[in-house]
Amino acid sequence: MSLFEPLAASSMESYQRAYPSLVKLQILAELEGIMPHFFRDEADTGSRDEWLQNTLDFWEQRLSLTQPSLMGREPLLAVRRTLFQMLGMEPEVAASWVAFSKAARLAAQTGTAQSAIMQAERCVADGQFLCRSVCRRVWGLGSDARWAGLGL
C-alpha cells in the first residue's frame, strides 16, 4: 500500500519521477509470480519445468520493455539473481550477470561491466568459454584483441 501513494503523486508530475515506483511494482509482481515455484511438488517435474520456462520467457519480455539503463534494470536483475540462486539455477544467475554487464557497458561503466562478467564466470563450470561466447553476441565483439583488456 505504501507504494501506491508515491506512484499516484509522481505520475501526475513526470515519467522520470514515477519510473522508480513502477520498477518496484514490477519487482513485487515478479516475486509474487515466482513464489509458487518454491512450493511446487518435486514429483511434478515436467509441468514445473514448463511453468518455470514460461515464467522466465515472460520476465525476459518484461525486461525488454524497461529502460535500457543501468539504474532502470539493476534492481530487477539483482532480485532475479537472488531468486535464481535460491532455486539453484546457476545458468540463469550467469545470464543475469551478463545482462547487468551489458547495461553497465552501455552506461560507460566498463569496470562494473568487467566485474559483472567475472561474477558470471563464477556461476558456471566452464565460465570463461560461456561468458566469452555470450558476451561476443551481446556486445558484438569479434576480435580477441578486444578481450585482452577485459582480462578474460
CYANA upper distance limits for C-alpha pairs under 8 A (distance plus 0.5 A):
  1 MET  CA      5 GLU  CA      7.99
  2 SER  CA      6 PRO  CA      7.95
  3 LEU  CA      7 LEU  CA      6.74
  3 LEU  CA     21 SER  CA      7.28
  3 LEU  CA     25 LEU  CA      8.33
  4 PHE  CA      8 ALA  CA      6.49
  5 GLU  CA      9 ALA  CA      6.66
  6 PRO  CA     10 SER  CA      6.36
  6 PRO  CA     18 ALA  CA      8.39
  6 PRO  CA     21 SER  CA      7.78
  7 LEU  CA     11 SER  CA      6.36
  7 LEU  CA     18 ALA  CA      6.28
  7 LEU  CA     21 SER  CA      6.24
  7 LEU  CA     22 LEU  CA      7.92
  8 ALA  CA     12 MET  CA      7.26
  9 ALA  CA     13 GLU  CA      7.68
 10 SER  CA     14 SER  CA      6.82
 10 SER  CA     15 TYR  CA      8.20
 10 SER  CA     17 ARG  CA      5.99
 10 SER  CA     18 ALA  CA      5.40
 11 SER  CA     15 TYR  CA      6.90
 11 SER  CA     17 ARG  CA      7.71
 11 SER  CA     18 ALA  CA      5.72
 13 GLU  CA     17 ARG  CA      7.67
 14 SER  CA     18 ALA  CA      6.90
 15 TYR  CA     19 TYR  CA      6.44
 16 GLN  CA     20 PRO  CA      8.30
 18 ALA  CA     22 LEU  CA      6.92
 19 TYR  CA     23 VAL  CA      6.76
 20 PRO  CA     24 LYS  CA      6.85
 20 PRO  CA     72 GLY  CA      8.08
 21 SER  CA     25 LEU  CA      6.81
 22 LEU  CA     26 GLN  CA      6.74
 23 VAL  CA     27 ILE  CA      6.74
 23 VAL  CA     72 GLY  CA      7.78
 23 VAL  CA     75 PRO  CA      8.29
 23 VAL  CA     76 LEU  CA      7.89
 24 LYS  CA     28 LEU  CA      6.75
 25 LEU  CA     29 ALA  CA      6.64
 26 GLN  CA     30 GLU  CA      6.68
 26 GLN  CA     76 LEU  CA      8.38
 27 ILE  CA     31 LEU  CA      6.67
 27 ILE  CA     75 PRO  CA      8.44
 27 ILE  CA     76 LEU  CA      6.57
 27 ILE  CA     79 VAL  CA      7.83
 28 LEU  CA     32 GLU  CA      6.61
 29 ALA  CA     33 GLY  CA      6.58
 30 GLU  CA     34 ILE  CA      6.68
 30 GLU  CA     59 TRP  CA      8.12
 31 LEU  CA     35 MET  CA      6.69
 32 GLU  CA     36 PRO  CA      8.43
 33 GLY  CA     55 THR  CA      8.16
 34 ILE  CA     38 PHE  CA      7.87
 34 ILE  CA     55 THR  CA      8.11
 35 MET  CA     39 PHE  CA      7.68
 36 PRO  CA     40 ARG  CA      6.69
 37 HIS  CA     48 ARG  CA      7.94
 37 HIS  CA     52 LEU  CA      7.93
 38 PHE  CA     87 LEU  CA      8.32
 40 ARG  CA     44 ASP  CA      8.22
 40 ARG  CA     48 ARG  CA      7.73
 41 ASP  CA     45 THR  CA      8.25
 44 ASP  CA     48 ARG  CA      6.67
 45 THR  CA     49 ASP  CA      6.46
 46 GLY  CA     50 GLU  CA      6.84
 47 SER  CA     51 TRP  CA      6.44
 48 ARG  CA     52 LEU  CA      6.51
 49 ASP  CA     53 GLN  CA      6.60
 50 GLU  CA     54 ASN  CA      6.71
 51 TRP  CA     55 THR  CA      6.73
 52 LEU  CA     56 LEU  CA      6.66
 53 GLN  CA     57 ASP  CA      6.60
 54 ASN  CA     58 PHE  CA      6.65
 55 THR  CA     59 TRP  CA      6.66
 56 LEU  CA     60 GLU  CA      6.67
 57 ASP  CA     61 GLN  CA      6.85
 58 PHE  CA     62 ARG  CA      6.78
 59 TRP  CA     63 LEU  CA      6.58
 60 GLU  CA     64 SER  CA      6.78
 61 GLN  CA     65 LEU  CA      7.20
 62 ARG  CA     66 THR  CA      7.29
 63 LEU  CA     73 ARG  CA      8.00
 64 SER  CA     68 PRO  CA      8.29
 66 THR  CA     72 GLY  CA      7.29
 66 THR  CA     73 ARG  CA      7.48
 67 GLN  CA     72 GLY  CA      6.09
 67 GLN  CA     73 ARG  CA      7.56
 68 PRO  CA     72 GLY  CA      7.27
 68 PRO  CA     73 ARG  CA      7.35
 68 PRO  CA    103 ALA  CA      7.17
 69 SER  CA     73 ARG  CA      6.70
 69 SER  CA    103 ALA  CA      6.40
 69 SER  CA    104 ALA  CA      8.41
 69 SER  CA    106 LEU  CA      7.97
 69 SER  CA    107 ALA  CA      7.32
 70 LEU  CA     74 GLU  CA      6.09
 70 LEU  CA    100 PHE  CA      7.86
 70 LEU  CA    103 ALA  CA      5.50
 70 LEU  CA    104 ALA  CA      6.19
 70 LEU  CA    106 LEU  CA      8.42
 70 LEU  CA    107 ALA  CA      6.96
 71 MET  CA     75 PRO  CA      7.90
 72 GLY  CA     76 LEU  CA      8.40
 73 ARG  CA     77 LEU  CA      6.63
 73 ARG  CA    100 PHE  CA      7.99
 73 ARG  CA    103 ALA  CA      8.00
 74 GLU  CA     78 ALA  CA      6.46
 74 GLU  CA    100 PHE  CA      7.01
 75 PRO  CA     79 VAL  CA      6.82
 76 LEU  CA     80 ARG  CA      6.70
 77 LEU  CA     81 ARG  CA      6.52
 77 LEU  CA     96 SER  CA      6.48
 77 LEU  CA     97 TRP  CA      8.27
 77 LEU  CA     99 ALA  CA      8.33
 77 LEU  CA    100 PHE  CA      7.34
 78 ALA  CA     82 THR  CA      6.82
 79 VAL  CA     83 LEU  CA      6.78
 80 ARG  CA     84 PHE  CA      6.51
 80 ARG  CA     93 VAL  CA      8.25
 80 ARG  CA     96 SER  CA      7.86
 81 ARG  CA     85 GLN  CA      6.56
 81 ARG  CA     92 GLU  CA      8.04
 81 ARG  CA     93 VAL  CA      5.57
 81 ARG  CA     96 SER  CA      6.72
 81 ARG  CA     97 TRP  CA      8.26
 82 THR  CA     86 MET  CA      6.74
 82 THR  CA     93 VAL  CA      8.49
 83 LEU  CA     87 LEU  CA      6.77
 84 PHE  CA     88 GLY  CA      6.57
 84 PHE  CA     89 MET  CA      5.50
 84 PHE  CA     90 GLU  CA      7.40
 84 PHE  CA     92 GLU  CA      6.91
 84 PHE  CA     93 VAL  CA      6.29
 85 GLN  CA     89 MET  CA      6.42
 85 GLN  CA     90 GLU  CA      7.04
 85 GLN  CA     93 VAL  CA      7.06
 89 MET  CA     93 VAL  CA      6.93
 90 GLU  CA     94 ALA  CA      6.72
 90 GLU  CA    123 CYS  CA      5.95
 90 GLU  CA    124 VAL  CA      6.95
 91 PRO  CA     95 ALA  CA      6.69
 91 PRO  CA    123 CYS  CA      7.28
 91 PRO  CA    124 VAL  CA      6.88
 92 GLU  CA     96 SER  CA      6.60
 93 VAL  CA     97 TRP  CA      6.88
 93 VAL  CA    120 ALA  CA      7.66
 93 VAL  CA    123 CYS  CA      7.25
 94 ALA  CA     98 VAL  CA      6.78
 94 ALA  CA    119 GLN  CA      7.87
 94 ALA  CA    120 ALA  CA      4.69
 94 ALA  CA    121 GLU  CA      7.51
 94 ALA  CA    122 ARG  CA      8.48
 94 ALA  CA    123 CYS  CA      6.07
 94 ALA  CA    124 VAL  CA      7.54
 95 ALA  CA     99 ALA  CA      6.71
 95 ALA  CA    120 ALA  CA      7.60
 96 SER  CA    100 PHE  CA      6.68
 96 SER  CA    120 ALA  CA      8.44
 97 TRP  CA    101 SER  CA      6.57
 97 TRP  CA    116 ALA  CA      5.88
 97 TRP  CA    117 ILE  CA      6.98
 97 TRP  CA    119 GLN  CA      7.17
 97 TRP  CA    120 ALA  CA      5.82
 98 VAL  CA    102 LYS  CA      6.74
 98 VAL  CA    116 ALA  CA      7.10
 98 VAL  CA    117 ILE  CA      6.51
 98 VAL  CA    120 ALA  CA      6.96
 98 VAL  CA    131 CYS  CA      8.15
 98 VAL  CA    134 VAL  CA      8.27
 98 VAL  CA    135 CYS  CA      7.69
 99 ALA  CA    103 ALA  CA      6.91
100 PHE  CA    104 ALA  CA      6.66
100 PHE  CA    113 ALA  CA      7.80
100 PHE  CA    116 ALA  CA      7.21
101 SER  CA    105 ARG  CA      6.57
101 SER  CA    112 THR  CA      7.47
101 SER  CA    113 ALA  CA      4.62
101 SER  CA    114 GLN  CA      7.48
101 SER  CA    115 SER  CA      8.36
101 SER  CA    116 ALA  CA      5.74
101 SER  CA    117 ILE  CA      6.81
102 LYS  CA    106 LEU  CA      6.70
102 LYS  CA    113 ALA  CA      7.23
102 LYS  CA    138 VAL  CA      7.56
102 LYS  CA    139 TRP  CA      7.59
103 ALA  CA    107 ALA  CA      6.78
103 ALA  CA    113 ALA  CA      8.33
104 ALA  CA    108 ALA  CA      6.88
104 ALA  CA    109 GLN  CA      5.65
104 ALA  CA    110 THR  CA      7.18
104 ALA  CA    112 THR  CA      6.62
104 ALA  CA    113 ALA  CA      5.64
105 ARG  CA    109 GLN  CA      5.86
105 ARG  CA    110 THR  CA      5.86
105 ARG  CA    112 THR  CA      8.25
105 ARG  CA    113 ALA  CA      6.02
109 GLN  CA    113 ALA  CA      6.78
110 THR  CA    114 GLN  CA      6.55
111 GLY  CA    115 SER  CA      6.70
112 THR  CA    116 ALA  CA      6.67
113 ALA  CA    117 ILE  CA      6.86
114 GLN  CA    118 MET  CA      6.85
114 GLN  CA    150 LEU  CA      6.80
115 SER  CA    119 GLN  CA      6.80
116 ALA  CA    120 ALA  CA      6.74
117 ILE  CA    121 GLU  CA      6.77
117 ILE  CA    131 CYS  CA      7.35
118 MET  CA    122 ARG  CA      7.08
119 GLN  CA    123 CYS  CA      7.34
120 ALA  CA    124 VAL  CA      7.71
120 ALA  CA    127 GLY  CA      7.50
120 ALA  CA    131 CYS  CA      7.47
121 GLU  CA    125 ALA  CA      8.40
121 GLU  CA    126 ASP  CA      8.06
121 GLU  CA    127 GLY  CA      4.50
121 GLU  CA    128 GLN  CA      6.20
121 GLU  CA    130 LEU  CA      8.14
121 GLU  CA    131 CYS  CA      6.83
122 ARG  CA    127 GLY  CA      6.88
123 CYS  CA    127 GLY  CA      7.41
124 VAL  CA    130 LEU  CA      8.38
126 ASP  CA    130 LEU  CA      6.82
127 GLY  CA    131 CYS  CA      6.30
128 GLN  CA    132 ARG  CA      6.52
128 GLN  CA    152 LEU  CA      7.32
129 PHE  CA    133 SER  CA      6.73
130 LEU  CA    134 VAL  CA      6.57
131 CYS  CA    135 CYS  CA      6.20
132 ARG  CA    136 ARG  CA      6.45
132 ARG  CA    152 LEU  CA      8.27
133 SER  CA    137 ARG  CA      7.02
134 VAL  CA    138 VAL  CA      6.61
135 CYS  CA    139 TRP  CA      5.97
135 CYS  CA    140 GLY  CA      7.88
135 CYS  CA    141 LEU  CA      7.85
136 ARG  CA    140 GLY  CA      5.51
136 ARG  CA    141 LEU  CA      5.16
136 ARG  CA    142 GLY  CA      6.78
137 ARG  CA    141 LEU  CA      7.73
141 LEU  CA    146 ARG  CA      7.65
142 GLY  CA    146 ARG  CA      8.38
143 SER  CA    147 TRP  CA      7.70
144 ASP  CA    148 ALA  CA      7.27
145 ALA  CA    149 GLY  CA      8.23
146 ARG  CA    150 LEU  CA      8.02
147 TRP  CA    151 GLY  CA      7.27
147 TRP  CA    152 LEU  CA      6.84
148 ALA  CA    152 LEU  CA      7.28
